[in-house]
Amino acid sequence: MSRPEGRGGIGFPVPANGEMEHVDDASTRFGELLTRWGVHSVTRTAHPTDAMLAEQLGLNRYFTLWVAPGTDVLSMIRELAGIMPLIETAEADGIGGLLDIPDANDPMLAEQYSLRNIGQVVDGDAGTRGADSRCIEGWAISTGSDDVVLAILDTGVSYSHPELYGKLRPGQNFTVDPPNDNADDSWYISHGTACAGVAAAHANNGIGIAGVSWGSSVMPVKVANVYGYSLESQCANGLVWAADHGAKVASISLGFIDGTSFLARAVTYAHSLDVVMCASSGNTPGHTVFYPARFPEVMAIGATNNRDELAFFSTTGPEVSLTAPGVNILTTSDSLLFPNSYMMETGTSMSCPLVAGVACLIRATDPTLTAHQVRLILQAGADDLGEAGHDPAFGWGRVNTLRSLQLAADIPHPCQADWNNDGQITSQDVFDFLTMYLSDNADFNHDGETSSEDFFLFVQSFFSGC
């Protein structure tokens, strides 16, 4: 929650037997605190559709406290944290925002070096042939499917731009309370429209540009205001809503420093519903990777230029999964001064939707692939840059659409119980899994930790024979 706006979040645990007396005392103290700090409203923070999963993750126990502007929220949180066992967790709603630096017949396609780089000069900089995403070659395999819904979590998406008109699914606006279905883009910066254009602008329509997955539908989820500012609770609720309403891929060109537990659980919720999540690593060199990109369930995307060099602004770290072109990217725009137009954008905000678009193409190529399998394909298909293998600058490399789609089209579906990847399900897989499980390194369900759930899922997969 936003410190300037005066919002604080709390989680209420379920009291165990014998704790009610302590809960009653804590409730009294809690009521006194609400009065003393001038809390004028308490609202439920999340409204997920999957009640069982929400209860398992604790999303149904989060509430938002509303106080007057100027309230010392951090001091209030310290007091709240001391009211046990009533309060499970208390945290400020972190402030963040956009991570941006202000063969088809589409006439501007030649300017889109990110799709096909033949060494053309872009904004005065000559490129290197082949330093691109190999997207146009990949279209021979797939141009996307309307069934693959891409959620753009941003400032909204233009309802009128001809490159996006007709492909938009119903969206939601979480920058107002209560949320509504007006997810039209900001008239000021048009950041979400730019991201949507990179990922999924119409192609072969005789105008403008081409998006990576131009056959995909777009779900606008407005989680940042007209100036690009967002709260972690807004991003979290937008992600939960998108997962509940059928998003297969989510592109999040936003960044937060803290990474609240509420946002973390929302990410886990979407991951559990098999959503591929891509987020910008950040535009601050020397800084740690921003949230939500820093969460293990999310692919952190860095940026390269038209010479396959790491962009000077791209945030690096061990969490970086992939890179993609993010410098001087021509895309869609719809602002008050330049309605339904095009502009050059730079930042990991542009590289993120490019990778998300490739993820959409993969899911269109083989709809049976899980989110984790899509991630593995993207990583295996990337062009390795920098140090050999994974490195903190480029991750697994710069995304390669053609190779990723070839992998998606050709590889047999791996059985997760084949732990040693030898093509057979044997007792050796059990031995290898248990060895890694006992060393706390057997994250079978890819939720970022090794737990008993990983053990039970492995056993279930093993005895089902995949």
Secondary structure as UniProt FT lines:
FT   TURN            3..6
FT   STRAND          7..11
FT   TURN            17..18
FT   HELIX           20..36
FT   TURN            37..38
FT   STRAND          41..44
FT   HELIX           51..57
FT   HELIX           59..61
FT   STRAND          62..66
FT   TURN            69..70
FT   HELIX           73..81
FT   TURN            84..86
FT   STRAND          89..92
FT   STRAND          95..98
FT   TURN            107..108
FT   HELIX           109..111
FT   TURN            113..115
FT   STRAND          121..122
FT   TURN            123..124
FT   STRAND          125..126
FT   TURN            129..130
FT   HELIX           135..138
FT   TURN            139..141
FT   TURN            146..147
FT   STRAND          149..154
FT   TURN            162..166
FT   STRAND          172..173
FT   TURN            187..189
FT   HELIX           191..200
FT   TURN            212..215
FT   STRAND          217..222
FT   TURN            226..227
FT   STRAND          229..231
FT   HELIX           232..244
FT   TURN            245..246
FT   STRAND          249..252
FT   STRAND          254..256
FT   HELIX           261..272
FT   TURN            273..274
FT   STRAND          276..280
FT   TURN            285..286
FT   TURN            292..294
FT   TURN            296..297
FT   STRAND          299..304
FT   TURN            306..307
FT   TURN            312..313
FT   TURN            318..319
FT   STRAND          320..325
FT   STRAND          329..333
FT   TURN            339..340
FT   STRAND          341..346
FT   HELIX           348..365
FT   TURN            367..368
FT   HELIX           371..381
FT   TURN            392..394
FT   HELIX           401..410
FT   TURN            416..417
FT   TURN            419..420
FT   HELIX           427..438
FT   TURN            439..440
FT   TURN            444..445
FT   HELIX           452..464
//
